[in-house]
Amino acid sequence: MKSPGGNVLRIAGPFRAFIQRFAFALLVVAAFGLMMLGRLDNDLVARTQIAIVDFVTPVMDVVSRPVAAAHRVADGIRDTLHLRNEIARLREENTRLMQWQIAARRLDAENAQFRAELGVKADIVPTFITARVIADSGGPFVRTILLNAGHRDGIKQGQAVTNARGVIGRVATVGARSSRVLLLSDFNSRVPITVSDARYRGVLSGDNSERPQVVFMSNQARVEPGDRIVTSGDGGMMPPGLPVGTVVSIKDGLIRVQPYVDWHRLEFVQVVRYELPRLQPAGNEAPLAEPNALTRTANESATETEAAVEAQANPVIQPIAEPISDFIAVDGPE
């Protein structure tokens, strides 16, 4: 008597051979079909991708927690091995920071005094939303990370994403419970920046390398290695003054910037909520007159002007109300 398992293997054998023989062709056809679907309805593909990411986000959040804990343990062991050298370095750095703190307090007091005398308006203070990185694409062509916060938490497309060191990137797509961040090093990343000391403006353009380049900067700009790069605030999506990185090389007019952030140690980030104030009409402005009222006022003014001109051209002699005898002395009999 033949076993059922033998029948299943005999039936599945030709099917498996067919799959193995035409697997490459089937994959090519499937990839071509997905490309055509994306071309025909890009919005449908984007909505499907966001829905899938929202569905998978809780699972990825749970899976990423043990990995993050293992990274923290490994970092703790590594830091313990270098603890003595780290303590000596921190003591020296603390001494330098105390000197800078004294200078910073003095300059801050002077700056506040000058602002008060000049009547400078205070800058808009941004707020932050803290989120955790639950996935990293890590691909050679796409540089993005996935956060466990979405539009229900107040995140919007285009907002800046930072950590304790500096700018990481900006929000590219937003779902209900997740959002994807486009890193500064991605090929599609464009961030308006300025050289902090010289105030030369440009755009930081990613090219899928660890050090993005600066484009659209004036040819007369004098930039040197070591100059600090910060956000310029152009466009109103990012607040000005956020630290980005430092200039590391200038070769044949190509400026390379080393970002402050460590791409391999991203765990918690902050999404910057920053919006420029909209123009509002002043409350004490007089309401605009209706067109008919303006027309009536203009006609009345023209009539009055014509009457005044005619009166000057043809003066009218007014009769004297008092009798003439009041002004002429009459000699009576003595």
DOGU-948922 format. One record per residue (C-alpha): residue in three letters; x, y, z. Coordinates in pm, whole numbers, padded with zeros to 5 digits, always signed. Layout:
<nodes>
ALAXYZ/...
</nodes>
This chain:
<nodes>
MET+00000+00000+00000/LYS+00141+00335-00099/SER+00175+00603+00166/PRO+00002+00942+00119/GLY+00337+01113+00160/GLY+00470+00944-00154/ASN+00173+01063-00357/VAL+00222+01419-00237/LEU+00591+01412-00327/ARG+00513+01263-00668/ILE+00261+01537-00740/ALA+00475+01820-00599/GLY+00789+01710-00783/PRO+00699+01842-01131/PHE+00558+02163-00979/ARG+00880+02223-00788/ALA+01086+02154-01099/PHE+00873+02404-01292/ILE+00923+02669-01022/GLN+01298+02612-01014/ARG+01325+02632-01391/PHE+01121+02948-01438/ALA+01184+03119-01104/PHE+01401+03394-01256/ALA+01150+03465-01532/LEU+00862+03479-01281/LEU+01054+03722-01063/VAL+01128+03943-01363/VAL+00760+03943-01464/ALA+00651+04023-01107/ALA+00901+04309-01080/PHE+00790+04448-01417/GLY+00426+04426-01306/LEU+00497+04615-00985/MET+00683+04885-01180/MET+00392+04926-01421/LEU+00145+04941-01131/GLY+00353+05214-00968/ARG+00358+05409-01294/LEU-00016+05380-01347/ASP-00130+05470-00993/ASN+00147+05615-00780/ASP-00096+05728-00509/LEU-00233+05376-00473/VAL+00116+05233-00431/ALA+00206+05501-00175/ARG-00112+05440+00026/THR-00053+05064+00016/GLN+00304+05106+00132/ILE+00200+05331+00422/ALA-00077+05088+00523/ILE+00168+04795+00522/VAL+00420+04993+00726/ASP+00151+05090+00979/PHE+00048+04725+01008/VAL+00404+04597+01053/THR+00518+04880+01285/PRO+00398+04722+01614/VAL+00569+04392+01526/MET+00893+04567+01431/ASP+00874+04772+01751/VAL+00857+04455+01963/VAL+01132+04284+01764/SER+01365+04584+01778/ARG+01357+04613+02157/PRO+01581+04309+02229/VAL+01819+04423+01955/ALA+01840+04771+02109/ALA+01899+04617+02452/ALA+02179+04401+02313/HIS+02338+04709+02155/ARG+02322+04892+02488/VAL+02490+04602+02669/ALA+02767+04583+02409/ASP+02820+04959+02428/GLY+02836+04938+02809/ILE+03106+04670+02796/ARG+03306+04867+02542/ASP+03279+05187+02746/THR+03387+05005+03063/LEU+03706+04887+02895/HIS+03797+05245+02804/LEU+03668+05403+03124/ARG+04000+05536+03258/ASN+04094+05718+02940/GLU+03740+05847+02912/ILE+03748+05994+03265/ALA+04076+06178+03194/ARG+03937+06315+02869/LEU+03615+06428+03034/ARG+03802+06610+03312/GLU+04002+06805+03058/GLU+03692+06878+02855/ASN+03506+06990+03168/THR+03779+07245+03243/ARG+03751+07392+02893/LEU+03372+07397+02914/MET+03379+07592+03238/GLN+03581+07863+03067/TRP+03341+07867+02774/GLN+03046+07881+03012/ILE+03176+08200+03172/ALA+03227+08359+02830/ALA+02885+08238+02709/ARG+02703+08388+03008/ARG+02873+08723+02956/LEU+02788+08724+02585/ASP+02432+08614+02656/ALA+02382+08906+02894/GLU+02522+09151+02639/ASN+02306+09002+02365/ALA+01992+09033+02578/GLN+02076+09396+02656/PHE+02133+09481+02288/ARG+01808+09307+02187/ALA+01616+09504+02448/GLU+01766+09834+02332/LEU+01702+09763+01964/GLY+01354+09620+02021/VAL+01430+09293+01841/LYS+01137+09053+01826/ALA+01191+08720+02001/ASP+01239+08411+01784/ILE+00976+08140+01763/VAL+01051+07865+02017/PRO+00998+07522+01855/THR+00857+07221+02035/PHE+00970+06860+02002/ILE+00818+06513+01973/THR+01040+06230+02093/ALA+01022+05904+01897/ARG+01218+05582+01880/VAL+01389+05438+01574/ILE+01242+05095+01509/ALA+01391+05018+01168/ASP+01678+05124+00949/SER+01679+05066+00574/GLY+02059+05051+00559/GLY+02050+05002+00182/PRO+02306+05129-00068/PHE+02052+05345-00252/VAL+01801+05448+00018/ARG+01899+05611+00347/THR+01589+05625+00567/ILE+01480+05528+00917/LEU+01137+05436+01053/LEU+00991+05598+01369/ASN+00716+05468+01594/ALA+00517+05794+01581/GLY+00284+05930+01314/HIS+00035+06206+01241/ARG-00179+06113+01542/ASP+00120+06225+01752/GLY+00147+06558+01568/ILE+00412+06468+01310/LYS+00383+06629+00967/GLN+00566+06583+00641/GLY+00877+06799+00600/GLN+00951+06849+00971/ALA+01314+06836+01083/VAL+01442+06540+01284/THR+01734+06585+01526/ASN+01906+06423+01820/ALA+02145+06552+02085/ARG+02421+06606+01826/GLY+02243+06772+01538/VAL+02013+06736+01240/ILE+01944+06382+01117/GLY+01706+06452+00829/ARG+01344+06540+00763/VAL+01013+06354+00766/ALA+00936+06213+00420/THR+00613+06014+00467/VAL+00370+06001+00759/GLY+00128+05728+00858/ALA-00112+05701+01149/ARG+00136+05531+01384/SER+00465+05556+01199/SER+00672+05793+00989/ARG+00972+05757+00762/VAL+01267+05996+00789/LEU+01488+06083+00494/LEU+01846+06111+00622/LEU+02083+06391+00522/SER+02297+06144+00330/ASP+02014+06021+00106/PHE+02031+06108-00262/ASN+01694+06288-00247/SER+01778+06498+00059/ARG+01800+06879+00020/VAL+01839+07100+00328/PRO+01899+07480+00318/ILE+02209+07559+00522/THR+02444+07846+00601/VAL+02801+07878+00721/SER+02758+07988+01083/ASP+03042+08243+01093/ALA+03048+08387+00739/ARG+02669+08351+00679/TYR+02713+08214+00328/ARG+02397+08033+00220/GLY+02366+07712+00024/VAL+02192+07374+00008/LEU+02321+07051+00162/SER+02266+06777-00096/GLY+02293+06408-00015/ASP+02458+06163-00255/ASN+02431+05831-00060/SER+02773+05884+00096/GLU+02869+05947+00457/ARG+02961+06308+00374/PRO+02699+06507+00179/GLN+02800+06798-00040/VAL+02710+07169-00048/VAL+02558+07306-00371/PHE+02417+07641-00486/MET+02670+07841-00289/SER+02818+08163-00423/ASN+03154+08141-00600/GLN+03276+08431-00388/ALA+03209+08238-00067/ARG+03521+08183+00140/VAL+03468+07851+00314/GLU+03747+07672+00497/PRO+03773+07321+00645/GLY+03649+07326+01002/ASP+03370+07581+00943/ARG+03044+07496+01117/ILE+02732+07435+00909/VAL+02385+07511+01049/THR+02034+07528+00905/SER+01939+07861+00748/GLY+01562+07837+00803/ASP+01482+07916+00438/GLY+01145+07776+00340/GLY+01007+07787+00694/MET+01010+07410+00754/MET+01319+07404+00976/PRO+01416+07657+01241/PRO+01741+07843+01175/GLY+02055+07760+01369/LEU+02021+07383+01407/PRO+02370+07224+01398/VAL+02436+07012+01091/GLY+02809+06939+01069/THR+03152+07073+00980/VAL+03331+07126+00650/VAL+03594+06853+00610/SER+03720+06896+00254/ILE+03711+07139-00038/LYS+03834+07000-00369/ASP+03770+07145-00714/GLY+03492+07361-00576/LEU+03317+07062-00415/ILE+03249+07117-00044/ARG+03204+06807+00169/VAL+03040+06818+00514/GLN+03078+06567+00795/PRO+02747+06555+00989/TYR+02758+06561+01367/VAL+02528+06260+01402/ASP+02646+05900+01415/TRP+02432+05712+01162/HIS+02503+05376+01330/ARG+02385+05477+01679/LEU+02041+05623+01623/GLU+01786+05515+01883/PHE+01583+05810+02012/VAL+01524+06119+01798/GLN+01328+06442+01824/VAL+01089+06569+01558/VAL+01088+06950+01553/ARG+00746+07115+01544/TYR+00814+07455+01389/GLU+00574+07674+01194/LEU+00614+08033+01087/PRO+00333+08268+01201/ARG+00079+08353+00937/LEU-00008+08709+00844/GLN-00305+08829+01046/PRO-00487+09160+00991/ALA-00445+09410+01273/GLY-00740+09434+01510/ASN-00757+09816+01507/GLU-00777+09855+01131/ALA-01085+10041+01004/PRO-01321+09834+00789/LEU-01305+09897+00418/ALA-01584+10116+00279/GLU-01824+09975+00029/PRO-01765+10063-00339/ASN-02099+10252-00361/ALA-02011+10463-00057/LEU-01673+10545-00210/THR-01844+10647-00533/ARG-02090+10872-00351/THR-01810+11036-00151/ALA-01607+11102-00466/ASN-01909+11256-00648/GLU-01993+11480-00354/SER-01635+11600-00330/ALA-01625+11679-00703/THR-01951+11875-00680/GLU-01823+12081-00389/THR-01499+12157-00574/GLU-01683+12276-00887/ALA-01907+12501-00678/ALA-01608+12660-00505/VAL-01435+12732-00837/GLU-01750+12888-00984/ALA-01796+13107-00676/GLN-01444+13244-00713/ALA-01490+13318-01082/ASN-01829+13497-01040/PRO-01840+13667-00702/VAL-02186+13764-00582/ILE-02238+14104-00420/GLN-02428+14057-00101/PRO-02675+14336-00005/ILE-02603+14533+00304/ALA-02854+14450+00565/GLU-02807+14761+00774/PRO-02957+15090+00648/ILE-02719+15342+00506/SER-02841+15603+00747/ASP-02671+15417+01030/PHE-02329+15479+00869/ILE-02384+15843+00755/ALA-02386+16116+01012/VAL-02691+16341+00979/ASP-02654+16694+01093/GLY-02964+16791+01281/PRO-03068+17141+01393/GLU-02874+17261+01686/
</nodes>
